[in-house]
Amino acid sequence: MTICERTKDDIYNIIGQNIKRYRKLNNMTQRELAYKAAVSENLIAKLESKTHQTISIDTLDIIASALDIDITLLLEKE
């Protein structure tokens, strides 16, 4: 695995962990978040798992809005 690939995977894992954290802080299920963001529950599940899943900035912004947070919070490493 190259450094670029590792960095890309790390970013997607950070995003997924943050989606899960803020979803739970909002007492939402994956289904509820998916409904509110108008995306599939499968997408939310894949983003939150260790499965590499790409996501567009637009979709990430919609998910952040559904979580009532700024998109930048989804990119922050703990």
mmCIF file of the N, C-alpha and C atoms, coordinates in Angstrom:
data_MODEL
# 
_entry.id   MODEL 
# 
loop_
_atom_site.group_PDB 
_atom_site.id 
_atom_site.type_symbol 
_atom_site.label_atom_id 
_atom_site.label_alt_id 
_atom_site.label_comp_id 
_atom_site.label_asym_id 
_atom_site.label_entity_id 
_atom_site.label_seq_id 
_atom_site.pdbx_PDB_ins_code 
_atom_site.Cartn_x 
_atom_site.Cartn_y 
_atom_site.Cartn_z 
_atom_site.occupancy 
_atom_site.B_iso_or_equiv 
_atom_site.pdbx_formal_charge 
_atom_site.auth_seq_id 
_atom_site.auth_comp_id 
_atom_site.auth_asym_id 
_atom_site.auth_atom_id 
_atom_site.pdbx_PDB_model_num 
ATOM 1   N N  . MET A 1 1  ? 0.851   -1.183 0.000  1.00 0.00 ? 1  MET A N  1 
ATOM 2   C CA . MET A 1 1  ? 0.000   0.000  0.000  1.00 0.00 ? 1  MET A CA 1 
ATOM 3   C C  . MET A 1 1  ? 0.893   1.240  0.000  1.00 0.00 ? 1  MET A C  1 
ATOM 4   N N  . THR A 1 2  ? 0.616   2.169  -0.900 1.00 0.00 ? 2  THR A N  1 
ATOM 5   C CA . THR A 1 2  ? 1.412   3.384  -0.972 1.00 0.00 ? 2  THR A CA 1 
ATOM 6   C C  . THR A 1 2  ? 0.981   4.364  0.106  1.00 0.00 ? 2  THR A C  1 
ATOM 7   N N  . ILE A 1 3  ? 1.793   5.378  0.315  1.00 0.00 ? 3  ILE A N  1 
ATOM 8   C CA . ILE A 1 3  ? 1.461   6.405  1.304  1.00 0.00 ? 3  ILE A CA 1 
ATOM 9   C C  . ILE A 1 3  ? 0.164   7.106  0.915  1.00 0.00 ? 3  ILE A C  1 
ATOM 10  N N  . CYS A 1 4  ? -0.020  7.389  -0.366 1.00 0.00 ? 4  CYS A N  1 
ATOM 11  C CA . CYS A 1 4  ? -1.247  8.058  -0.817 1.00 0.00 ? 4  CYS A CA 1 
ATOM 12  C C  . CYS A 1 4  ? -2.472  7.196  -0.544 1.00 0.00 ? 4  CYS A C  1 
ATOM 13  N N  . GLU A 1 5  ? -2.392  5.899  -0.810 1.00 0.00 ? 5  GLU A N  1 
ATOM 14  C CA . GLU A 1 5  ? -3.517  5.004  -0.571 1.00 0.00 ? 5  GLU A CA 1 
ATOM 15  C C  . GLU A 1 5  ? -3.824  4.918  0.924  1.00 0.00 ? 5  GLU A C  1 
ATOM 16  N N  . ARG A 1 6  ? -2.789  4.852  1.738  1.00 0.00 ? 6  ARG A N  1 
ATOM 17  C CA . ARG A 1 6  ? -2.975  4.774  3.177  1.00 0.00 ? 6  ARG A CA 1 
ATOM 18  C C  . ARG A 1 6  ? -3.643  6.048  3.684  1.00 0.00 ? 6  ARG A C  1 
ATOM 19  N N  . THR A 1 7  ? -3.200  7.185  3.196  1.00 0.00 ? 7  THR A N  1 
ATOM 20  C CA . THR A 1 7  ? -3.776  8.451  3.606  1.00 0.00 ? 7  THR A CA 1 
ATOM 21  C C  . THR A 1 7  ? -5.240  8.533  3.199  1.00 0.00 ? 7  THR A C  1 
ATOM 22  N N  . LYS A 1 8  ? -5.547  8.088  1.992  1.00 0.00 ? 8  LYS A N  1 
ATOM 23  C CA . LYS A 1 8  ? -6.927  8.108  1.510  1.00 0.00 ? 8  LYS A CA 1 
ATOM 24  C C  . LYS A 1 8  ? -7.797  7.207  2.392  1.00 0.00 ? 8  LYS A C  1 
ATOM 25  N N  . ASP A 1 9  ? -7.323  6.005  2.688  1.00 0.00 ? 9  ASP A N  1 
ATOM 26  C CA . ASP A 1 9  ? -8.068  5.091  3.558  1.00 0.00 ? 9  ASP A CA 1 
ATOM 27  C C  . ASP A 1 9  ? -8.257  5.693  4.942  1.00 0.00 ? 9  ASP A C  1 
ATOM 28  N N  . ASP A 1 10 ? -7.202  6.326  5.463  1.00 0.00 ? 10 ASP A N  1 
ATOM 29  C CA . ASP A 1 10 ? -7.300  6.956  6.778  1.00 0.00 ? 10 ASP A CA 1 
ATOM 30  C C  . ASP A 1 10 ? -8.374  8.038  6.790  1.00 0.00 ? 10 ASP A C  1 
ATOM 31  N N  . ILE A 1 11 ? -8.434  8.834  5.751  1.00 0.00 ? 11 ILE A N  1 
ATOM 32  C CA . ILE A 1 11 ? -9.427  9.910  5.675  1.00 0.00 ? 11 ILE A CA 1 
ATOM 33  C C  . ILE A 1 11 ? -10.838 9.327  5.680  1.00 0.00 ? 11 ILE A C  1 
ATOM 34  N N  . TYR A 1 12 ? -11.072 8.287  4.872  1.00 0.00 ? 12 TYR A N  1 
ATOM 35  C CA . TYR A 1 12 ? -12.405 7.674  4.832  1.00 0.00 ? 12 TYR A CA 1 
ATOM 36  C C  . TYR A 1 12 ? -12.760 7.037  6.171  1.00 0.00 ? 12 TYR A C  1 
ATOM 37  N N  . ASN A 1 13 ? -11.767 6.450  6.854  1.00 0.00 ? 13 ASN A N  1 
ATOM 38  C CA . ASN A 1 13 ? -12.033 5.870  8.171  1.00 0.00 ? 13 ASN A CA 1 
ATOM 39  C C  . ASN A 1 13 ? -12.371 6.948  9.191  1.00 0.00 ? 13 ASN A C  1 
ATOM 40  N N  . ILE A 1 14 ? -11.670 8.080  9.138  1.00 0.00 ? 14 ILE A N  1 
ATOM 41  C CA . ILE A 1 14 ? -11.961 9.194  10.043 1.00 0.00 ? 14 ILE A CA 1 
ATOM 42  C C  . ILE A 1 14 ? -13.370 9.712  9.790  1.00 0.00 ? 14 ILE A C  1 
ATOM 43  N N  . ILE A 1 15 ? -13.723 9.900  8.532  1.00 0.00 ? 15 ILE A N  1 
ATOM 44  C CA . ILE A 1 15 ? -15.066 10.372 8.185  1.00 0.00 ? 15 ILE A CA 1 
ATOM 45  C C  . ILE A 1 15 ? -16.112 9.396  8.720  1.00 0.00 ? 15 ILE A C  1 
ATOM 46  N N  . GLY A 1 16 ? -15.902 8.105  8.483  1.00 0.00 ? 16 GLY A N  1 
ATOM 47  C CA . GLY A 1 16 ? -16.859 7.100  8.948  1.00 0.00 ? 16 GLY A CA 1 
ATOM 48  C C  . GLY A 1 16 ? -17.010 7.080  10.452 1.00 0.00 ? 16 GLY A C  1 
ATOM 49  N N  . GLN A 1 17 ? -15.887 7.167  11.169 1.00 0.00 ? 17 GLN A N  1 
ATOM 50  C CA . GLN A 1 17 ? -15.943 7.190  12.627 1.00 0.00 ? 17 GLN A CA 1 
ATOM 51  C C  . GLN A 1 17 ? -16.688 8.419  13.130 1.00 0.00 ? 17 GLN A C  1 
ATOM 52  N N  . ASN A 1 18 ? -16.451 9.558  12.474 1.00 0.00 ? 18 ASN A N  1 
ATOM 53  C CA . ASN A 1 18 ? -17.124 10.792 12.890 1.00 0.00 ? 18 ASN A CA 1 
ATOM 54  C C  . ASN A 1 18 ? -18.614 10.768 12.585 1.00 0.00 ? 18 ASN A C  1 
ATOM 55  N N  . ILE A 1 19 ? -18.991 10.209 11.450 1.00 0.00 ? 19 ILE A N  1 
ATOM 56  C CA . ILE A 1 19 ? -20.419 10.080 11.144 1.00 0.00 ? 19 ILE A CA 1 
ATOM 57  C C  . ILE A 1 19 ? -21.085 9.252  12.233 1.00 0.00 ? 19 ILE A C  1 
ATOM 58  N N  . LYS A 1 20 ? -20.468 8.136  12.569 1.00 0.00 ? 20 LYS A N  1 
ATOM 59  C CA . LYS A 1 20 ? -21.033 7.255  13.599 1.00 0.00 ? 20 LYS A CA 1 
ATOM 60  C C  . LYS A 1 20 ? -21.113 7.966  14.949 1.00 0.00 ? 20 LYS A C  1 
ATOM 61  N N  . ARG A 1 21 ? -20.042 8.677  15.313 1.00 0.00 ? 21 ARG A N  1 
ATOM 62  C CA . ARG A 1 21 ? -20.018 9.373  16.609 1.00 0.00 ? 21 ARG A CA 1 
ATOM 63  C C  . ARG A 1 21 ? -21.120 10.428 16.699 1.00 0.00 ? 21 ARG A C  1 
ATOM 64  N N  . TYR A 1 22 ? -21.231 11.277 15.682 1.00 0.00 ? 22 TYR A N  1 
ATOM 65  C CA . TYR A 1 22 ? -22.237 12.335 15.722 1.00 0.00 ? 22 TYR A CA 1 
ATOM 66  C C  . TYR A 1 22 ? -23.655 11.778 15.565 1.00 0.00 ? 22 TYR A C  1 
ATOM 67  N N  . ARG A 1 23 ? -23.787 10.686 14.825 1.00 0.00 ? 23 ARG A N  1 
ATOM 68  C CA . ARG A 1 23 ? -25.109 10.037 14.714 1.00 0.00 ? 23 ARG A CA 1 
ATOM 69  C C  . ARG A 1 23 ? -25.552 9.553  16.087 1.00 0.00 ? 23 ARG A C  1 
ATOM 70  N N  . LYS A 1 24 ? -24.648 8.906  16.813 1.00 0.00 ? 24 LYS A N  1 
ATOM 71  C CA . LYS A 1 24 ? -24.990 8.398  18.140 1.00 0.00 ? 24 LYS A CA 1 
ATOM 72  C C  . LYS A 1 24 ? -25.233 9.538  19.132 1.00 0.00 ? 24 LYS A C  1 
ATOM 73  N N  . LEU A 1 25 ? -24.458 10.626 19.013 1.00 0.00 ? 25 LEU A N  1 
ATOM 74  C CA . LEU A 1 25 ? -24.688 11.786 19.877 1.00 0.00 ? 25 LEU A CA 1 
ATOM 75  C C  . LEU A 1 25 ? -26.067 12.388 19.650 1.00 0.00 ? 25 LEU A C  1 
ATOM 76  N N  . ASN A 1 26 ? -26.579 12.230 18.429 1.00 0.00 ? 26 ASN A N  1 
ATOM 77  C CA . ASN A 1 26 ? -27.916 12.713 18.088 1.00 0.00 ? 26 ASN A CA 1 
ATOM 78  C C  . ASN A 1 26 ? -28.992 11.653 18.325 1.00 0.00 ? 26 ASN A C  1 
ATOM 79  N N  . ASN A 1 27 ? -28.584 10.525 18.939 1.00 0.00 ? 27 ASN A N  1 
ATOM 80  C CA . ASN A 1 27 ? -29.517 9.424  19.216 1.00 0.00 ? 27 ASN A CA 1 
ATOM 81  C C  . ASN A 1 27 ? -30.282 8.989  17.967 1.00 0.00 ? 27 ASN A C  1 
ATOM 82  N N  . MET A 1 28 ? -29.549 8.843  16.868 1.00 0.00 ? 28 MET A N  1 
ATOM 83  C CA . MET A 1 28 ? -30.154 8.436  15.606 1.00 0.00 ? 28 MET A CA 1 
ATOM 84  C C  . MET A 1 28 ? -29.652 7.047  15.222 1.00 0.00 ? 28 MET A C  1 
ATOM 85  N N  . THR A 1 29 ? -30.511 6.293  14.591 1.00 0.00 ? 29 THR A N  1 
ATOM 86  C CA . THR A 1 29 ? -30.098 5.028  13.994 1.00 0.00 ? 29 THR A CA 1 
ATOM 87  C C  . THR A 1 29 ? -29.539 5.325  12.608 1.00 0.00 ? 29 THR A C  1 
ATOM 88  N N  . GLN A 1 30 ? -28.880 4.325  12.024 1.00 0.00 ? 30 GLN A N  1 
ATOM 89  C CA . GLN A 1 30 ? -28.413 4.500  10.649 1.00 0.00 ? 30 GLN A CA 1 
ATOM 90  C C  . GLN A 1 30 ? -29.585 4.754  9.719  1.00 0.00 ? 30 GLN A C  1 
ATOM 91  N N  . ARG A 1 31 ? -30.672 4.072  9.960  1.00 0.00 ? 31 ARG A N  1 
ATOM 92  C CA . ARG A 1 31 ? -31.864 4.248  9.127  1.00 0.00 ? 31 ARG A CA 1 
ATOM 93  C C  . ARG A 1 31 ? -32.396 5.686  9.230  1.00 0.00 ? 31 ARG A C  1 
ATOM 94  N N  . GLU A 1 32 ? -32.448 6.215  10.448 1.00 0.00 ? 32 GLU A N  1 
ATOM 95  C CA . GLU A 1 32 ? -32.954 7.582  10.636 1.00 0.00 ? 32 GLU A CA 1 
ATOM 96  C C  . GLU A 1 32 ? -32.057 8.602  9.952  1.00 0.00 ? 32 GLU A C  1 
ATOM 97  N N  . LEU A 1 33 ? -30.742 8.425  10.083 1.00 0.00 ? 33 LEU A N  1 
ATOM 98  C CA . LEU A 1 33 ? -29.821 9.346  9.424  1.00 0.00 ? 33 LEU A CA 1 
ATOM 99  C C  . LEU A 1 33 ? -29.953 9.246  7.906  1.00 0.00 ? 33 LEU A C  1 
ATOM 100 N N  . ALA A 1 34 ? -30.029 8.036  7.406  1.00 0.00 ? 34 ALA A N  1 
ATOM 101 C CA . ALA A 1 34 ? -30.179 7.838  5.964  1.00 0.00 ? 34 ALA A CA 1 
ATOM 102 C C  . ALA A 1 34 ? -31.444 8.519  5.450  1.00 0.00 ? 34 ALA A C  1 
ATOM 103 N N  . TYR A 1 35 ? -32.539 8.369  6.179  1.00 0.00 ? 35 TYR A N  1 
ATOM 104 C CA . TYR A 1 35 ? -33.804 8.985  5.779  1.00 0.00 ? 35 TYR A CA 1 
ATOM 105 C C  . TYR A 1 35 ? -33.679 10.512 5.778  1.00 0.00 ? 35 TYR A C  1 
ATOM 106 N N  . LYS A 1 36 ? -33.121 11.052 6.858  1.00 0.00 ? 36 LYS A N  1 
ATOM 107 C CA . LYS A 1 36 ? -32.994 12.507 6.985  1.00 0.00 ? 36 LYS A CA 1 
ATOM 108 C C  . LYS A 1 36 ? -32.064 13.087 5.922  1.00 0.00 ? 36 LYS A C  1 
ATOM 109 N N  . ALA A 1 37 ? -31.030 12.317 5.542  1.00 0.00 ? 37 ALA A N  1 
ATOM 110 C CA . ALA A 1 37 ? -30.072 12.793 4.541  1.00 0.00 ? 37 ALA A CA 1 
ATOM 111 C C  . ALA A 1 37 ? -30.468 12.395 3.120  1.00 0.00 ? 37 ALA A C  1 
ATOM 112 N N  . ALA A 1 38 ? -31.531 11.617 2.985  1.00 0.00 ? 38 ALA A N  1 
ATOM 113 C CA . ALA A 1 38 ? -32.005 11.145 1.678  1.00 0.00 ? 38 ALA A CA 1 
ATOM 114 C C  . ALA A 1 38 ? -30.927 10.340 0.946  1.00 0.00 ? 38 ALA A C  1 
ATOM 115 N N  . VAL A 1 39 ? -30.260 9.460  1.707  1.00 0.00 ? 39 VAL A N  1 
ATOM 116 C CA . VAL A 1 39 ? -29.288 8.529  1.141  1.00 0.00 ? 39 VAL A CA 1 
ATOM 117 C C  . VAL A 1 39 ? -29.689 7.133  1.599  1.00 0.00 ? 39 VAL A C  1 
ATOM 118 N N  . SER A 1 40 ? -29.047 6.120  1.067  1.00 0.00 ? 40 SER A N  1 
ATOM 119 C CA . SER A 1 40 ? -29.404 4.762  1.457  1.00 0.00 ? 40 SER A CA 1 
ATOM 120 C C  . SER A 1 40 ? -28.810 4.413  2.825  1.00 0.00 ? 40 SER A C  1 
ATOM 121 N N  . GLU A 1 41 ? -29.519 3.559  3.527  1.00 0.00 ? 41 GLU A N  1 
ATOM 122 C CA . GLU A 1 41 ? -29.019 3.059  4.804  1.00 0.00 ? 41 GLU A CA 1 
ATOM 123 C C  . GLU A 1 41 ? -27.728 2.281  4.572  1.00 0.00 ? 41 GLU A C  1 
ATOM 124 N N  . ASN A 1 42 ? -27.643 1.604  3.441  1.00 0.00 ? 42 ASN A N  1 
ATOM 125 C CA . ASN A 1 42 ? -26.452 0.854  3.074  1.00 0.00 ? 42 ASN A CA 1 
ATOM 126 C C  . ASN A 1 42 ? -25.231 1.775  2.962  1.00 0.00 ? 42 ASN A C  1 
ATOM 127 N N  . LEU A 1 43 ? -25.411 2.967  2.418  1.00 0.00 ? 43 LEU A N  1 
ATOM 128 C CA . LEU A 1 43 ? -24.306 3.921  2.310  1.00 0.00 ? 43 LEU A CA 1 
ATOM 129 C C  . LEU A 1 43 ? -23.811 4.308  3.699  1.00 0.00 ? 43 LEU A C  1 
ATOM 130 N N  . ILE A 1 44 ? -24.728 4.627  4.594  1.00 0.00 ? 44 ILE A N  1 
ATOM 131 C CA . ILE A 1 44 ? -24.345 5.003  5.960  1.00 0.00 ? 44 ILE A CA 1 
ATOM 132 C C  . ILE A 1 44 ? -23.588 3.857  6.622  1.00 0.00 ? 44 ILE A C  1 
ATOM 133 N N  . ALA A 1 45 ? -24.093 2.643  6.477  1.00 0.00 ? 45 ALA A N  1 
ATOM 134 C CA . ALA A 1 45 ? -23.449 1.476  7.076  1.00 0.00 ? 45 ALA A CA 1 
ATOM 135 C C  . ALA A 1 45 ? -22.033 1.293  6.521  1.00 0.00 ? 45 ALA A C  1 
ATOM 136 N N  . LYS A 1 46 ? -21.870 1.435  5.222  1.00 0.00 ? 46 LYS A N  1 
ATOM 137 C CA . LYS A 1 46 ? -20.550 1.270  4.607  1.00 0.00 ? 46 LYS A CA 1 
ATOM 138 C C  . LYS A 1 46 ? -19.595 2.374  5.037  1.00 0.00 ? 46 LYS A C  1 
ATOM 139 N N  . LEU A 1 47 ? -20.095 3.603  5.125  1.00 0.00 ? 47 LEU A N  1 
ATOM 140 C CA . LEU A 1 47 ? -19.240 4.710  5.552  1.00 0.00 ? 47 LEU A CA 1 
ATOM 141 C C  . LEU A 1 47 ? -18.747 4.504  6.973  1.00 0.00 ? 47 LEU A C  1 
ATOM 142 N N  . GLU A 1 48 ? -19.605 3.978  7.828  1.00 0.00 ? 48 GLU A N  1 
ATOM 143 C CA . GLU A 1 48 ? -19.253 3.786  9.233  1.00 0.00 ? 48 GLU A CA 1 
ATOM 144 C C  . GLU A 1 48 ? -18.384 2.557  9.463  1.00 0.00 ? 48 GLU A C  1 
ATOM 145 N N  . SER A 1 49 ? -18.344 1.657  8.512  1.00 0.00 ? 49 SER A N  1 
ATOM 146 C CA . SER A 1 49 ? -17.541 0.442  8.669  1.00 0.00 ? 49 SER A CA 1 
ATOM 147 C C  . SER A 1 49 ? -16.124 0.695  8.167  1.00 0.00 ? 49 SER A C  1 
ATOM 148 N N  . LYS A 1 50 ? -15.297 -0.309 8.296  1.00 0.00 ? 50 LYS A N  1 
ATOM 149 C CA . LYS A 1 50 ? -13.927 -0.202 7.799  1.00 0.00 ? 50 LYS A CA 1 
ATOM 150 C C  . LYS A 1 50 ? -13.857 -0.425 6.293  1.00 0.00 ? 50 LYS A C  1 
ATOM 151 N N  . THR A 1 51 ? -15.005 -0.707 5.672  1.00 0.00 ? 51 THR A N  1 
ATOM 152 C CA . THR A 1 51 ? -15.058 -0.894 4.228  1.00 0.00 ? 51 THR A CA 1 
ATOM 153 C C  . THR A 1 51 ? -14.730 0.435  3.556  1.00 0.00 ? 51 THR A C  1 
ATOM 154 N N  . HIS A 1 52 ? -13.815 0.399  2.611  1.00 0.00 ? 52 HIS A N  1 
ATOM 155 C CA . HIS A 1 52 ? -13.466 1.630  1.889  1.00 0.00 ? 52 HIS A CA 1 
ATOM 156 C C  . HIS A 1 52 ? -14.657 2.062  1.043  1.00 0.00 ? 52 HIS A C  1 
ATOM 157 N N  . GLN A 1 53 ? -15.177 3.220  1.319  1.00 0.00 ? 53 GLN A N  1 
ATOM 158 C CA . GLN A 1 53 ? -16.333 3.744  0.591  1.00 0.00 ? 53 GLN A CA 1 
ATOM 159 C C  . GLN A 1 53 ? -16.062 5.203  0.267  1.00 0.00 ? 53 GLN A C  1 
ATOM 160 N N  . THR A 1 54 ? -16.090 5.538  -1.006 1.00 0.00 ? 54 THR A N  1 
ATOM 161 C CA . THR A 1 54 ? -15.888 6.938  -1.379 1.00 0.00 ? 54 THR A CA 1 
ATOM 162 C C  . THR A 1 54 ? -17.186 7.709  -1.161 1.00 0.00 ? 54 THR A C  1 
ATOM 163 N N  . ILE A 1 55 ? -17.042 9.007  -1.027 1.00 0.00 ? 55 ILE A N  1 
ATOM 164 C CA . ILE A 1 55 ? -18.205 9.861  -0.824 1.00 0.00 ? 55 ILE A CA 1 
ATOM 165 C C  . ILE A 1 55 ? -17.907 11.225 -1.428 1.00 0.00 ? 55 ILE A C  1 
ATOM 166 N N  . SER A 1 56 ? -18.887 11.810 -2.067 1.00 0.00 ? 56 SER A N  1 
ATOM 167 C CA . SER A 1 56 ? -18.697 13.137 -2.645 1.00 0.00 ? 56 SER A CA 1 
ATOM 168 C C  . SER A 1 56 ? -18.811 14.194 -1.544 1.00 0.00 ? 56 SER A C  1 
ATOM 169 N N  . ILE A 1 57 ? -18.231 15.331 -1.799 1.00 0.00 ? 57 ILE A N  1 
ATOM 170 C CA . ILE A 1 57 ? -18.320 16.444 -0.854 1.00 0.00 ? 57 ILE A CA 1 
ATOM 171 C C  . ILE A 1 57 ? -19.772 16.865 -0.685 1.00 0.00 ? 57 ILE A C  1 
ATOM 172 N N  . ASP A 1 58 ? -20.538 16.853 -1.760 1.00 0.00 ? 58 ASP A N  1 
ATOM 173 C CA . ASP A 1 58 ? -21.958 17.225 -1.682 1.00 0.00 ? 58 ASP A CA 1 
ATOM 174 C C  . ASP A 1 58 ? -22.718 16.294 -0.742 1.00 0.00 ? 58 ASP A C  1 
ATOM 175 N N  . THR A 1 59 ? -22.499 14.984 -0.885 1.00 0.00 ? 59 THR A N  1 
ATOM 176 C CA . THR A 1 59 ? -23.181 14.015 -0.025 1.00 0.00 ? 59 THR A CA 1 
ATOM 177 C C  . THR A 1 59 ? -22.707 14.151 1.414  1.00 0.00 ? 59 THR A C  1 
ATOM 178 N N  . LEU A 1 60 ? -21.426 14.374 1.596  1.00 0.00 ? 60 LEU A N  1 
ATOM 179 C CA . LEU A 1 60 ? -20.891 14.572 2.938  1.00 0.00 ? 60 LEU A CA 1 
ATOM 180 C C  . LEU A 1 60 ? -21.523 15.797 3.594  1.00 0.00 ? 60 LEU A C  1 
ATOM 181 N N  . ASP A 1 61 ? -21.707 16.844 2.820  1.00 0.00 ? 61 ASP A N  1 
ATOM 182 C CA . ASP A 1 61 ? -22.345 18.063 3.334  1.00 0.00 ? 61 ASP A CA 1 
ATOM 183 C C  . ASP A 1 61 ? -23.804 17.803 3.709  1.00 0.00 ? 61 ASP A C  1 
ATOM 184 N N  . ILE A 1 62 ? -24.506 17.008 2.918  1.00 0.00 ? 62 ILE A N  1 
ATOM 185 C CA . ILE A 1 62 ? -25.897 16.662 3.220  1.00 0.00 ? 62 ILE A CA 1 
ATOM 186 C C  . ILE A 1 62 ? -25.975 15.854 4.512  1.00 0.00 ? 62 ILE A C  1 
ATOM 187 N N  . ILE A 1 63 ? -25.051 14.906 4.685  1.00 0.00 ? 63 ILE A N  1 
ATOM 188 C CA . ILE A 1 63 ? -25.029 14.101 5.905  1.00 0.00 ? 63 ILE A CA 1 
ATOM 189 C C  . ILE A 1 63 ? -24.715 14.989 7.106  1.00 0.00 ? 63 ILE A C  1 
ATOM 190 N N  . ALA A 1 64 ? -23.754 15.896 6.962  1.00 0.00 ? 64 ALA A N  1 
ATOM 191 C CA . ALA A 1 64 ? -23.428 16.821 8.047  1.00 0.00 ? 64 ALA A CA 1 
ATOM 192 C C  . ALA A 1 64 ? -24.649 17.665 8.413  1.00 0.00 ? 64 ALA A C  1 
ATOM 193 N N  . SER A 1 65 ? -25.362 18.142 7.422  1.00 0.00 ? 65 SER A N  1 
ATOM 194 C CA . SER A 1 65 ? -26.577 18.925 7.682  1.00 0.00 ? 65 SER A CA 1 
ATOM 195 C C  . SER A 1 65 ? -27.627 18.098 8.405  1.00 0.00 ? 65 SER A C  1 
ATOM 196 N N  . ALA A 1 66 ? -27.768 16.836 8.011  1.00 0.00 ? 66 ALA A N  1 
ATOM 197 C CA . ALA A 1 66 ? -28.733 15.951 8.668  1.00 0.00 ? 66 ALA A CA 1 
ATOM 198 C C  . ALA A 1 66 ? -28.344 15.706 10.130 1.00 0.00 ? 66 ALA A C  1 
ATOM 199 N N  . LEU A 1 67 ? -27.052 15.789 10.408 1.00 0.00 ? 67 LEU A N  1 
ATOM 200 C CA . LEU A 1 67 ? -26.558 15.624 11.778 1.00 0.00 ? 67 LEU A CA 1 
ATOM 201 C C  . LEU A 1 67 ? -26.522 16.950 12.541 1.00 0.00 ? 67 LEU A C  1 
ATOM 202 N N  . ASP A 1 68 ? -26.882 18.036 11.860 1.00 0.00 ? 68 ASP A N  1 
ATOM 203 C CA . ASP A 1 68 ? -26.861 19.387 12.436 1.00 0.00 ? 68 ASP A CA 1 
ATOM 204 C C  . ASP A 1 68 ? -25.465 19.794 12.900 1.00 0.00 ? 68 ASP A C  1 
ATOM 205 N N  . ILE A 1 69 ? -24.465 19.471 12.071 1.00 0.00 ? 69 ILE A N  1 
ATOM 206 C CA . ILE A 1 69 ? -23.086 19.853 12.370 1.00 0.00 ? 69 ILE A CA 1 
ATOM 207 C C  . ILE A 1 69 ? -22.445 20.449 11.133 1.00 0.00 ? 69 ILE A C  1 
ATOM 208 N N  . ASP A 1 70 ? -21.332 21.137 11.347 1.00 0.00 ? 70 ASP A N  1 
ATOM 209 C CA . ASP A 1 70 ? -20.553 21.668 10.233 1.00 0.00 ? 70 ASP A CA 1 
ATOM 210 C C  . ASP A 1 70 ? -19.767 20.525 9.594  1.00 0.00 ? 70 ASP A C  1 
ATOM 211 N N  . ILE A 1 71 ? -19.669 20.535 8.307  1.00 0.00 ? 71 ILE A N  1 
ATOM 212 C CA . ILE A 1 71 ? -18.988 19.474 7.562  1.00 0.00 ? 71 ILE A CA 1 
ATOM 213 C C  . ILE A 1 71 ? -17.551 19.267 8.050  1.00 0.00 ? 71 ILE A C  1 
ATOM 214 N N  . THR A 1 72 ? -16.896 20.324 8.493  1.00 0.00 ? 72 THR A N  1 
ATOM 215 C CA . THR A 1 72 ? -15.499 20.205 8.927  1.00 0.00 ? 72 THR A CA 1 
ATOM 216 C C  . THR A 1 72 ? -15.347 19.258 10.123 1.00 0.00 ? 72 THR A C  1 
ATOM 217 N N  . LEU A 1 73 ? -16.386 19.110 10.927 1.00 0.00 ? 73 LEU A N  1 
ATOM 218 C CA . LEU A 1 73 ? -16.315 18.201 12.073 1.00 0.00 ? 73 LEU A CA 1 
ATOM 219 C C  . LEU A 1 73 ? -16.179 16.749 11.633 1.00 0.00 ? 73 LEU A C  1 
ATOM 220 N N  . LEU A 1 74 ? -16.658 16.424 10.439 1.00 0.00 ? 74 LEU A N  1 
ATOM 221 C CA . LEU A 1 74 ? -16.556 15.053 9.939  1.00 0.00 ? 74 LEU A CA 1 
ATOM 222 C C  . LEU A 1 74 ? -15.146 14.728 9.453  1.00 0.00 ? 74 LEU A C  1 
ATOM 223 N N  . LEU A 1 75 ? -14.320 15.745 9.283  1.00 0.00 ? 75 LEU A N  1 
ATOM 224 C CA . LEU A 1 75 ? -12.976 15.539 8.783  1.00 0.00 ? 75 LEU A CA 1 
ATOM 225 C C  . LEU A 1 75 ? -11.914 15.575 9.882  1.00 0.00 ? 75 LEU A C  1 
ATOM 226 N N  . GLU A 1 76 ? -12.322 15.919 11.105 1.00 0.00 ? 76 GLU A N  1 
ATOM 227 C CA . GLU A 1 76 ? -11.369 16.063 12.200 1.00 0.00 ? 76 GLU A CA 1 
ATOM 228 C C  . GLU A 1 76 ? -10.953 14.714 12.767 1.00 0.00 ? 76 GLU A C  1 
ATOM 229 N N  . LYS A 1 77 ? -9.645  14.575 12.943 1.00 0.00 ? 77 LYS A N  1 
ATOM 230 C CA . LYS A 1 77 ? -9.106  13.368 13.559 1.00 0.00 ? 77 LYS A CA 1 
ATOM 231 C C  . LYS A 1 77 ? -9.147  13.574 15.080 1.00 0.00 ? 77 LYS A C  1 
ATOM 232 N N  . GLU A 1 78 ? -9.617  12.550 15.787 1.00 0.00 ? 78 GLU A N  1 
ATOM 233 C CA . GLU A 1 78 ? -9.705  12.682 17.250 1.00 0.00 ? 78 GLU A CA 1 
ATOM 234 C C  . GLU A 1 78 ? -8.349  12.828 17.871 1.00 0.00 ? 78 GLU A C  1 
# 
